[in-house]
Amino acid sequence: MRGRLPRRTRWLACLLAVALAVAPLPAARAQSTEPLSAPEAARLGHGETIERTQDVDRDRKHYVGGVTYTIVEATPSELETIFYDVSAYQTILPHTLSARLFARIDDDLFVEVRQGNALVQGSYTIRLRRSADHREVRFWLDRERPHDIEDAWGFFRVEPLASLTPGVPRTLVTYGILLDIGPGIVRALFESKIRDAMLSVPQRLRSYVWKYVRPARPQPVATRALP
């Protein structure tokens, strides 16, 4: 029988094929202080996602990730429901094989995520916490549970926008993430690809809303003008 790769090696190899995208951080770690420029705001209004990459060295850890801005056709309440719907993670997080609620302590969720393909798989647990005003959800790696990455933090922040089309809500979603995959050849050769995978989550969220949330939304009843 062939020898199996060590658990950590198998998981790092998995990162080459999957999009590891989970983890909100203390806001200071993954948020840009620069406001959107006029060209960026125009691009955002035309449906593009504005992306700002970041590299952070802190406490002997090297994080990669960034902040994205995108407009989603959903209300903040609809988005909050998605963030706390564990079954949605399998669609929103790339190459996710399973996601299950491991525990709930007060209002915090502990979600065990397994990602990979037929050859390599890995799992970790994230903790989610929403703010008192329900406008932000932060998530971070639960280091008390088995994990094959060094560290991860992130957040989703929502801000309602005026509707351009009657009955179609719009919300500005700011998504931030930083991940430390640990030292080694994977960092040296594939760090930028892993970053790109992490920052793809907003587009997947927008597609999820279009496919699952929008069709379930009550449609306005057409009225006929009186003669």
Backbone as CSV, one residue per row, in Angstrom:
resi,resn,N_x,N_y,N_z,CA_x,CA_y,CA_z,C_x,C_y,C_z
1,MET,0.848,-1.195,0.000,0.000,0.000,0.000,0.873,1.230,0.000
2,ARG,0.532,2.210,-0.817,1.310,3.430,-0.896,1.163,4.236,0.373
3,GLY,2.247,4.889,0.773,2.191,5.750,1.948,1.386,7.008,1.648
4,ARG,0.625,7.460,2.620,-0.182,8.662,2.434,0.632,9.880,2.818
5,LEU,0.360,10.979,2.128,1.013,12.235,2.472,0.569,12.685,3.848
6,PRO,1.441,13.378,4.586,1.013,13.935,5.863,-0.199,14.815,5.669
7,ARG,-1.019,14.886,6.715,-2.274,15.635,6.639,-2.058,17.051,6.150
8,ARG,-1.072,17.750,6.717,-0.851,19.145,6.333,-0.431,19.254,4.875
9,THR,0.417,18.321,4.404,0.867,18.356,3.010,-0.311,18.151,2.067
10,ARG,-1.195,17.205,2.421,-2.373,16.961,1.568,-3.257,18.196,1.500
11,TRP,-3.417,18.882,2.625,-4.279,20.066,2.636,-3.674,21.212,1.850
12,LEU,-2.369,21.414,1.961,-1.738,22.481,1.206,-1.802,22.189,-0.286
13,ALA,-1.685,20.916,-0.640,-1.844,20.554,-2.050,-3.263,20.849,-2.510
14,CYS,-4.201,20.622,-1.614,-5.603,20.900,-1.936,-5.813,22.365,-2.258
15,LEU,-5.056,23.230,-1.611,-5.215,24.658,-1.848,-4.890,25.037,-3.283
16,LEU,-4.131,24.222,-3.965,-3.787,24.537,-5.349,-4.998,24.343,-6.250
17,ALA,-5.949,23.513,-5.811,-7.086,23.201,-6.673,-8.391,23.793,-6.187
18,VAL,-8.424,24.281,-4.959,-9.684,24.806,-4.437,-9.553,26.257,-4.079
19,ALA,-10.678,26.903,-3.963,-10.686,28.310,-3.569,-10.979,28.368,-2.083
20,LEU,-9.983,28.594,-1.304,-10.174,28.696,0.135,-10.639,30.106,0.450
21,ALA,-11.874,30.218,0.838,-12.408,31.564,1.034,-13.267,31.630,2.259
22,VAL,-12.659,31.749,3.389,-13.457,31.896,4.581,-12.634,32.577,5.638
23,ALA,-13.121,33.680,6.226,-12.440,34.212,7.373,-12.463,35.706,7.592
24,PRO,-13.390,36.316,8.350,-13.313,37.702,8.717,-12.427,38.015,9.893
25,LEU,-11.845,39.108,9.923,-10.855,39.541,10.857,-11.240,40.786,11.571
26,PRO,-10.483,41.040,12.638,-10.674,42.335,13.244,-10.585,43.373,12.149
27,ALA,-11.496,44.333,12.136,-11.604,45.240,10.995,-10.295,45.886,10.638
28,ALA,-9.422,46.154,11.603,-8.177,46.842,11.315,-7.262,46.020,10.442
29,ARG,-7.473,44.733,10.398,-6.561,43.882,9.650,-6.867,43.829,8.166
30,ALA,-8.114,43.923,7.813,-8.429,43.771,6.393,-9.468,44.779,5.956
31,GLN,-9.103,46.006,6.003,-9.997,47.014,5.448,-9.165,48.199,4.982
32,SER,-9.535,48.724,3.843,-8.816,49.854,3.289,-9.376,51.147,3.860
33,THR,-8.488,52.063,4.200,-8.933,53.359,4.698,-9.138,54.344,3.552
34,GLU,-8.733,53.984,2.356,-8.891,54.864,1.205,-10.314,54.772,0.667
35,PRO,-10.998,55.903,0.518,-12.352,55.858,-0.053,-12.294,55.478,-1.529
36,LEU,-13.426,55.031,-2.049,-13.488,54.692,-3.464,-13.294,55.952,-4.301
37,SER,-12.502,55.819,-5.352,-12.306,56.936,-6.267,-13.531,57.066,-7.165
38,ALA,-13.632,58.176,-7.881,-14.762,58.377,-8.795,-14.823,57.289,-9.869
39,PRO,-13.684,56.930,-10.504,-13.736,55.835,-11.490,-14.158,54.510,-10.868
40,GLU,-13.686,54.239,-9.631,-14.072,52.992,-8.965,-15.567,52.986,-8.663
41,ALA,-16.085,54.113,-8.206,-17.508,54.210,-7.907,-18.344,53.994,-9.173
42,ALA,-17.856,54.526,-10.292,-18.568,54.341,-11.556,-18.559,52.867,-11.969
43,ARG,-17.425,52.221,-11.835,-17.329,50.795,-12.160,-18.247,49.974,-11.259
44,LEU,-18.275,50.331,-9.981,-19.133,49.631,-9.028,-20.592,49.754,-9.446
45,GLY,-20.985,50.962,-9.854,-22.355,51.187,-10.276,-22.743,50.435,-11.536
46,HIS,-21.743,50.063,-12.342,-22.000,49.307,-13.566,-21.907,47.803,-13.344
47,GLY,-21.866,47.384,-12.075,-21.905,45.950,-11.779,-20.566,45.286,-11.582
48,GLU,-19.482,46.039,-11.611,-18.167,45.442,-11.393,-17.876,45.306,-9.901
49,THR,-16.958,44.420,-9.576,-16.472,44.277,-8.211,-15.138,44.996,-8.094
50,ILE,-15.033,45.886,-7.128,-13.785,46.604,-6.892,-12.950,45.785,-5.914
51,GLU,-11.726,45.528,-6.269,-10.870,44.629,-5.493,-9.572,45.329,-5.119
52,ARG,-9.220,45.258,-3.849,-7.957,45.807,-3.365,-7.225,44.722,-2.592
53,THR,-6.103,44.303,-3.092,-5.353,43.241,-2.442,-4.508,43.811,-1.302
54,GLN,-4.209,42.949,-0.346,-3.412,43.358,0.795,-2.459,42.244,1.216
55,ASP,-1.317,42.650,1.745,-0.367,41.754,2.390,-0.069,42.350,3.761
56,VAL,-0.156,41.533,4.796,0.055,42.016,6.151,0.993,41.074,6.888
57,ASP,2.035,41.625,7.484,2.933,40.853,8.343,2.676,41.265,9.780
58,ARG,2.305,40.285,10.609,1.927,40.587,11.984,2.224,39.377,12.871
59,ASP,2.932,39.620,13.966,3.221,38.556,14.934,3.825,37.322,14.270
60,ARG,4.808,37.546,13.397,5.512,36.465,12.707,4.612,35.675,11.753
61,LYS,3.494,36.245,11.391,2.599,35.623,10.422,2.538,36.490,9.174
62,HIS,2.372,35.839,8.032,2.265,36.557,6.766,0.891,36.284,6.175
63,TYR,0.064,37.332,6.132,-1.297,37.214,5.639,-1.398,37.770,4.219
64,VAL,-2.221,37.122,3.411,-2.580,37.652,2.094,-4.100,37.682,1.999
65,GLY,-4.594,38.591,1.211,-6.038,38.702,1.034,-6.375,40.061,0.480
66,GLY,-7.374,40.704,1.043,-7.750,42.016,0.568,-9.175,42.360,0.913
67,VAL,-9.652,43.411,0.266,-11.003,43.915,0.482,-11.672,44.081,-0.875
68,THR,-12.932,43.700,-0.955,-13.694,43.886,-2.189,-14.980,44.644,-1.884
69,TYR,-15.487,45.334,-2.913,-16.755,46.049,-2.840,-17.602,45.600,-4.022
70,THR,-18.835,45.222,-3.761,-19.724,44.826,-4.845,-21.166,45.148,-4.456
71,ILE,-22.006,45.391,-5.446,-23.425,45.669,-5.202,-24.218,44.402,-5.511
72,VAL,-25.015,43.982,-4.547,-25.818,42.764,-4.662,-27.289,43.140,-4.626
73,GLU,-28.084,42.521,-5.478,-29.518,42.809,-5.534,-30.245,42.014,-4.455
74,ALA,-30.059,42.443,-3.215,-30.687,41.806,-2.065,-30.754,42.823,-0.938
75,THR,-31.624,42.586,0.013,-31.696,43.452,1.182,-30.661,42.992,2.205
76,PRO,-30.272,43.864,3.138,-29.364,43.425,4.210,-29.910,42.230,4.977
77,SER,-31.220,42.188,5.205,-31.813,41.052,5.925,-31.671,39.760,5.139
78,GLU,-31.863,39.831,3.822,-31.700,38.629,2.993,-30.253,38.146,3.032
79,LEU,-29.319,39.080,2.999,-27.911,38.700,3.028,-27.533,38.117,4.386
80,GLU,-28.053,38.693,5.457,-27.758,38.155,6.784,-28.256,36.714,6.894
81,THR,-29.429,36.447,6.318,-29.952,35.089,6.320,-29.005,34.134,5.610
82,ILE,-28.419,34.581,4.496,-27.469,33.743,3.761,-26.231,33.490,4.601
83,PHE,-25.691,34.527,5.232,-24.476,34.372,6.031,-24.667,33.372,7.169
84,TYR,-25.900,33.270,7.673,-26.167,32.354,8.781,-26.848,31.069,8.319
85,ASP,-26.896,30.852,7.007,-27.441,29.616,6.452,-26.270,28.723,6.051
86,VAL,-25.956,27.765,6.887,-24.773,26.926,6.657,-24.874,26.179,5.328
87,SER,-26.084,25.819,4.923,-26.235,25.078,3.667,-25.815,25.905,2.462
88,ALA,-25.829,27.238,2.587,-25.444,28.097,1.460,-23.944,28.091,1.226
89,TYR,-23.164,27.694,2.222,-21.709,27.756,2.098,-21.177,26.852,0.994
90,GLN,-21.877,25.769,0.762,-21.408,24.833,-0.250,-21.432,25.452,-1.643
91,THR,-22.265,26.478,-1.824,-22.314,27.189,-3.097,-21.414,28.416,-3.087
92,ILE,-21.426,29.146,-1.994,-20.696,30.413,-1.930,-19.188,30.207,-1.831
93,LEU,-18.753,29.177,-1.108,-17.321,28.907,-0.966,-16.899,27.901,-2.029
94,PRO,-15.952,28.253,-2.885,-15.565,27.380,-4.002,-15.081,26.011,-3.534
95,HIS,-15.461,24.977,-4.293,-15.002,23.606,-4.072,-15.269,23.128,-2.649
96,THR,-16.396,23.538,-2.106,-16.753,23.093,-0.769,-17.546,21.800,-0.859
97,LEU,-17.026,20.755,-0.235,-17.671,19.452,-0.269,-18.776,19.345,0.772
98,SER,-18.571,19.984,1.907,-19.595,19.955,2.936,-19.383,21.105,3.907
99,ALA,-20.455,21.533,4.524,-20.398,22.538,5.578,-21.478,22.172,6.580
100,ARG,-21.118,22.066,7.844,-22.100,21.681,8.852,-21.949,22.544,10.095
101,LEU,-23.059,22.766,10.748,-23.048,23.520,11.998,-22.495,22.619,13.090
102,PHE,-21.328,22.971,13.602,-20.687,22.156,14.637,-21.220,22.518,16.017
103,ALA,-21.415,23.812,16.251,-21.907,24.251,17.556,-22.460,25.654,17.432
104,ARG,-23.259,26.023,18.439,-23.757,27.395,18.537,-23.635,27.821,19.997
105,ILE,-22.863,28.881,20.220,-22.672,29.414,21.561,-23.191,30.837,21.569
106,ASP,-24.248,31.056,22.351,-24.951,32.333,22.314,-25.391,32.588,20.872
107,ASP,-24.928,33.663,20.254,-25.318,33.944,18.874,-24.214,33.595,17.879
108,ASP,-23.108,33.052,18.352,-21.988,32.694,17.478,-22.196,31.306,16.879
109,LEU,-21.893,31.183,15.579,-21.944,29.888,14.915,-20.538,29.349,14.729
110,PHE,-20.383,28.036,14.914,-19.132,27.342,14.638,-19.420,26.380,13.489
111,VAL,-18.817,26.658,12.332,-19.128,25.913,11.114,-17.897,25.136,10.659
112,GLU,-18.068,23.839,10.539,-16.989,22.980,10.041,-17.115,22.862,8.527
113,VAL,-16.070,23.227,7.826,-16.068,23.234,6.365,-15.058,22.210,5.860
114,ARG,-15.474,21.415,4.893,-14.568,20.463,4.248,-14.493,20.812,2.770
115,GLN,-13.282,21.019,2.274,-13.082,21.427,0.883,-12.095,20.490,0.211
116,GLY,-12.167,20.437,-1.129,-11.202,19.630,-1.859,-11.817,19.003,-3.095
117,ASN,-11.210,17.907,-3.515,-11.697,17.164,-4.679,-11.510,15.675,-4.411
118,ALA,-11.570,14.853,-5.469,-11.483,13.404,-5.281,-10.116,12.958,-4.770
119,LEU,-9.099,13.784,-4.988,-7.741,13.392,-4.610,-7.318,13.914,-3.247
120,VAL,-7.644,15.155,-2.966,-7.195,15.766,-1.718,-8.333,16.536,-1.067
121,GLN,-8.379,16.470,0.240,-9.427,17.164,0.987,-8.844,17.724,2.273
122,GLY,-9.495,18.709,2.814,-9.078,19.291,4.076,-10.272,19.929,4.763
123,SER,-10.174,20.111,6.070,-11.274,20.704,6.815,-10.752,21.656,7.878
124,TYR,-11.608,22.539,8.307,-11.289,23.510,9.346,-12.617,24.031,9.880
125,THR,-12.594,24.763,10.965,-13.806,25.305,11.565,-13.677,26.816,11.693
126,ILE,-14.718,27.530,11.305,-14.734,28.979,11.454,-15.813,29.374,12.451
127,ARG,-15.585,30.492,13.094,-16.548,31.045,14.045,-17.111,32.336,13.467
128,LEU,-18.430,32.472,13.463,-19.087,33.646,12.911,-19.776,34.426,14.020
129,ARG,-19.683,35.754,13.927,-20.338,36.621,14.906,-20.856,37.866,14.195
130,ARG,-22.129,38.179,14.397,-22.694,39.377,13.775,-22.683,40.531,14.766
131,SER,-22.662,41.725,14.218,-22.623,42.918,15.048,-24.004,43.200,15.624
132,ALA,-24.048,44.082,16.628,-25.307,44.397,17.286,-26.321,45.016,16.332
133,ASP,-25.832,45.780,15.340,-26.753,46.413,14.390,-27.057,45.532,13.185
134,HIS,-26.511,44.321,13.166,-26.748,43.343,12.096,-26.257,43.832,10.734
135,ARG,-25.310,44.740,10.737,-24.761,45.231,9.474,-23.415,44.588,9.136
136,GLU,-22.903,43.767,10.033,-21.590,43.165,9.793,-21.542,41.763,10.399
137,VAL,-20.895,40.854,9.688,-20.622,39.508,10.194,-19.123,39.284,10.102
138,ARG,-18.510,38.984,11.235,-17.078,38.668,11.260,-16.904,37.168,11.420
139,PHE,-15.833,36.643,10.864,-15.551,35.222,11.010,-14.056,35.022,11.134
140,TRP,-13.660,33.990,11.852,-12.234,33.704,12.051,-12.039,32.221,12.324
141,LEU,-10.812,31.784,12.138,-10.459,30.382,12.328,-10.573,30.005,13.800
142,ASP,-11.232,28.889,14.076,-11.303,28.357,15.435,-10.069,27.486,15.651
143,ARG,-9.115,28.020,16.366,-7.841,27.325,16.559,-7.944,26.174,17.554
144,GLU,-9.070,26.060,18.255,-9.258,24.951,19.178,-9.648,23.672,18.451
145,ARG,-10.082,23.806,17.213,-10.475,22.651,16.406,-9.364,22.328,15.413
146,PRO,-9.323,21.081,14.897,-8.294,20.718,13.911,-8.326,21.660,12.707
147,HIS,-7.156,22.090,12.267,-7.077,22.992,11.115,-5.722,22.803,10.437
148,ASP,-5.700,23.052,9.139,-4.493,22.847,8.352,-3.963,24.129,7.744
149,ILE,-4.431,25.240,8.181,-3.883,26.540,7.816,-3.459,27.224,9.100
150,GLU,-2.589,28.224,8.982,-2.062,28.869,10.178,-3.076,29.804,10.830
151,ASP,-3.765,30.597,10.017,-4.680,31.577,10.591,-5.554,32.159,9.485
152,ALA,-6.697,32.699,9.865,-7.587,33.321,8.890,-8.591,34.202,9.622
153,TRP,-8.893,35.329,9.018,-9.851,36.287,9.580,-10.610,36.960,8.433
154,GLY,-11.793,37.489,8.712,-12.494,38.211,7.654,-13.820,38.789,8.106
155,PHE,-14.540,39.431,7.181,-15.835,40.040,7.504,-16.645,40.281,6.251
156,PHE,-17.955,40.368,6.438,-18.895,40.884,5.451,-19.568,42.089,6.085
157,ARG,-19.654,43.181,5.349,-20.339,44.372,5.839,-21.370,44.782,4.800
158,VAL,-22.578,45.130,5.223,-23.655,45.463,4.289,-24.162,46.872,4.544
159,GLU,-24.499,47.549,3.450,-25.032,48.913,3.522,-26.118,49.062,2.464
160,PRO,-27.371,49.298,2.857,-28.451,49.394,1.878,-28.276,50.600,0.968
161,LEU,-28.653,50.423,-0.302,-28.584,51.484,-1.291,-29.985,51.736,-1.852
162,ALA,-30.158,52.890,-2.440,-31.443,53.207,-3.071,-31.663,52.299,-4.277
163,SER,-32.899,51.862,-4.463,-33.236,51.016,-5.605,-33.294,51.845,-6.883
164,LEU,-32.805,51.270,-7.957,-32.892,51.908,-9.262,-34.108,51.414,-10.037
165,THR,-34.545,50.185,-9.689,-35.710,49.580,-10.320,-36.706,49.223,-9.230
166,PRO,-37.972,49.609,-9.366,-38.963,49.292,-8.330,-38.995,47.797,-8.018
167,GLY,-38.935,47.472,-6.742,-39.004,46.081,-6.323,-37.687,45.339,-6.332
168,VAL,-36.614,46.002,-6.762,-35.300,45.350,-6.810,-34.380,46.022,-5.793
169,PRO,-34.136,45.391,-4.650,-33.272,46.005,-3.628,-31.813,45.971,-4.047
170,ARG,-31.040,46.856,-3.468,-29.603,46.906,-3.740,-28.857,47.133,-2.419
171,THR,-27.770,46.386,-2.233,-26.969,46.518,-1.026,-25.491,46.495,-1.404
172,LEU,-24.743,47.435,-0.843,-23.300,47.432,-1.024,-22.706,46.434,-0.036
173,VAL,-21.986,45.452,-0.549,-21.343,44.436,0.289,-19.830,44.664,0.260
174,THR,-19.272,44.872,1.425,-17.819,44.957,1.568,-17.341,43.662,2.205
175,TYR,-16.398,43.025,1.552,-15.896,41.721,2.009,-14.396,41.824,2.206
176,GLY,-13.916,41.436,3.388,-12.491,41.460,3.659,-12.020,40.111,4.153
177,ILE,-10.801,39.731,3.765,-10.261,38.455,4.207,-8.741,38.509,4.218
178,LEU,-8.148,37.873,5.222,-6.707,37.673,5.289,-6.451,36.239,5.729
179,LEU,-5.487,35.611,5.080,-5.179,34.210,5.347,-3.677,34.005,5.444
180,ASP,-3.249,33.272,6.444,-1.856,32.844,6.560,-1.823,31.343,6.312
181,ILE,-1.249,30.932,5.181,-1.212,29.509,4.849,0.011,28.820,5.435
182,GLY,0.910,29.592,6.035,2.112,29.007,6.614,3.267,29.019,5.636
183,PRO,4.482,28.830,6.135,5.664,28.856,5.274,5.760,27.612,4.393
184,GLY,6.546,27.737,3.324,6.776,26.577,2.468,6.625,26.898,1.006
185,ILE,6.711,25.857,0.191,6.715,26.026,-1.259,5.348,26.481,-1.767
186,VAL,4.274,26.091,-1.086,2.950,26.514,-1.526,2.846,28.031,-1.468
187,ARG,3.336,28.622,-0.372,3.320,30.079,-0.276,4.165,30.692,-1.378
188,ALA,5.334,30.144,-1.619,6.256,30.728,-2.584,5.709,30.685,-4.006
189,LEU,5.019,29.599,-4.356,4.621,29.398,-5.747,3.164,29.749,-6.050
190,PHE,2.292,29.616,-5.058,0.861,29.694,-5.372,0.091,30.700,-4.536
191,GLU,0.776,31.540,-3.786,0.085,32.460,-2.902,-0.876,33.388,-3.652
192,SER,-0.448,33.895,-4.809,-1.303,34.821,-5.552,-2.564,34.126,-6.067
193,LYS,-2.449,32.848,-6.453,-3.629,32.121,-6.924,-4.606,31.869,-5.785
194,ILE,-4.071,31.591,-4.607,-4.926,31.380,-3.453,-5.650,32.673,-3.101
195,ARG,-4.920,33.787,-3.199,-5.554,35.082,-2.945,-6.717,35.323,-3.913
196,ASP,-6.483,35.070,-5.209,-7.536,35.269,-6.201,-8.762,34.417,-5.870
197,ALA,-8.517,33.191,-5.417,-9.626,32.306,-5.077,-10.423,32.870,-3.913
198,MET,-9.739,33.358,-2.901,-10.421,33.913,-1.730,-11.283,35.110,-2.110
199,LEU,-10.771,35.941,-2.986,-11.484,37.166,-3.337,-12.609,36.938,-4.347
200,SER,-12.835,35.693,-4.744,-13.931,35.398,-5.676,-15.273,35.237,-4.964
201,VAL,-15.267,35.220,-3.636,-16.503,34.973,-2.884,-17.619,35.969,-3.199
202,PRO,-17.359,37.293,-3.311,-18.471,38.214,-3.610,-19.213,37.890,-4.899
203,GLN,-18.479,37.495,-5.942,-19.154,37.135,-7.197,-20.024,35.893,-7.006
204,ARG,-19.544,34.955,-6.213,-20.320,33.748,-5.950,-21.555,34.076,-5.106
205,LEU,-21.399,35.025,-4.190,-22.542,35.469,-3.390,-23.594,36.110,-4.276
206,ARG,-23.159,36.943,-5.207,-24.103,37.609,-6.109,-24.821,36.577,-6.982
207,SER,-24.107,35.572,-7.456,-24.739,34.521,-8.260,-25.733,33.720,-7.435
208,TYR,-25.400,33.485,-6.167,-26.304,32.745,-5.279,-27.608,33.518,-5.102
209,VAL,-27.499,34.818,-4.890,-28.698,35.643,-4.732,-29.549,35.589,-5.997
210,TRP,-28.906,35.697,-7.140,-29.633,35.699,-8.413,-30.351,34.367,-8.643
211,LYS,-29.715,33.281,-8.225,-30.271,31.953,-8.499,-31.305,31.522,-7.471
212,TYR,-31.080,31.838,-6.195,-31.933,31.283,-5.143,-32.818,32.315,-4.442
213,VAL,-32.312,33.509,-4.216,-33.065,34.495,-3.437,-34.052,35.255,-4.312
214,ARG,-33.582,35.708,-5.454,-34.425,36.528,-6.326,-35.694,35.794,-6.774
215,PRO,-35.618,34.514,-7.220,-36.849,33.826,-7.649,-37.847,33.615,-6.510
216,ALA,-37.350,33.538,-5.263,-38.243,33.287,-4.126,-38.875,34.560,-3.594
217,ARG,-38.423,35.695,-4.075,-38.946,36.971,-3.590,-40.336,37.214,-4.167
218,PRO,-41.301,37.657,-3.343,-42.656,37.935,-3.871,-42.601,38.962,-4.994
219,GLN,-43.308,38.667,-6.064,-43.347,39.565,-7.210,-44.505,40.548,-7.064
220,PRO,-44.290,41.796,-7.483,-45.377,42.780,-7.391,-46.535,42.378,-8.301
221,VAL,-47.728,42.627,-7.812,-48.927,42.290,-8.571,-49.204,43.391,-9.586
222,ALA,-49.312,42.990,-10.836,-49.574,43.975,-11.894,-51.012,44.476,-11.773
223,THR,-51.177,45.742,-11.950,-52.514,46.357,-11.883,-52.860,46.963,-13.224
224,ARG,-54.125,46.903,-13.552,-54.593,47.468,-14.822,-55.135,48.865,-14.569
225,ALA,-54.827,49.749,-15.477,-55.314,51.120,-15.356,-56.825,51.151,-15.588
226,LEU,-57.496,51.959,-14.807,-58.924,52.106,-14.983,-59.216,52.830,-16.288
227,PRO,-60.301,52.483,-16.998,-60.640,53.181,-18.256,-61.070,54.606,-17.965
